[in-house]
Amino acid sequence: MKYLFAAVMLASAVVGFSEAASAAGGCGPGWYRGPYGGCRPMRGPVVVRPAPVVVAPAPVVVVPRARVCPYGFRWYAGRCRPF
């Protein structure tokens, strides 16, 4: 029984350490912990990505609002009110 217990303890220790080593500090496969604790990708083959497309913004057109209230009234507090 003593040998069986020792074998189980040894097997659990080996499995425990092997899983911790494959986790690479909690970052996952292909990543490692950087100098400040952040996850960084491991350098491997260079993947060519297409260049980003930059689009110029459209010009802003300001159109004056049409008169909402009749003459002699003004828009105040959500409705037309006399001066």
N, C-alpha and C positions, 0 to 999 in steps of 0.2 A: 504494500500500500504506500510505503514511503517513496519508493521509486516511481510509482505512478503519479503521485502528487508532485514530485520533483520534475517529471517529464511534462506534466500539464503546465506548471509554472514557467518552465523554460520555453515551451511552445508559445504561451501567451506573451512572454516578454519579446520573443523574436517577431511575432506578428505585430505587436504594439510598436516596436521600433521601426519596422519596415513601412508601416502606414504613415508614420510621422515623417519619414524621410521622403516618401513619394509626394507628400503634400507641399513640400518646398516652402515651408514657412507660412502656409495658409493661403498662398497665392494661386495654387493650381499648377497643372502641367504647362511648361513653356514660359513660366514667370518666376521671378525671384524677388526677394526683399532688397530694396535699395538702401542707400546709406541713411535715409531719414525714415525708414520703415514702410515706405510705399511699395506697391507691387510694380515691377518693371518687366517688360518682355525680354526674353533671352534673345541675343543676336543670332540670327540664323540666315537662311537664304533671303536675299533682298526681293521683296514683292513689289512689282512695278504697279503703281496705282495711277489712274488717269488724273490729269491736272484738274483742279477745281475750275468751274466756269464762273466768271465774275460778270454780273449783269448790272449795268448802270441803272440807278433809280429813276423812276418816271418823274417828270416835272410836276410840281404841285400847282394846281390851278385853283385859284380862289374866286368863287362866284358870289357876288353880293346877294343876300337874301331878298326875296321879294317882300314888299310891304304886306304885313299880315293884317294890321288894323287899319280902319279907315282914317282919313285925316281928322285931326282933333283928338285922336286917341293914341295911346301908346301901350305896348306890351309890358305888363308888369304883373308879377306874381301868378303867372300862368294864364292870364286872360287880358283882353283889351280893356283899358280903363281910360276915362277922360283925363285930360291934363289937369 
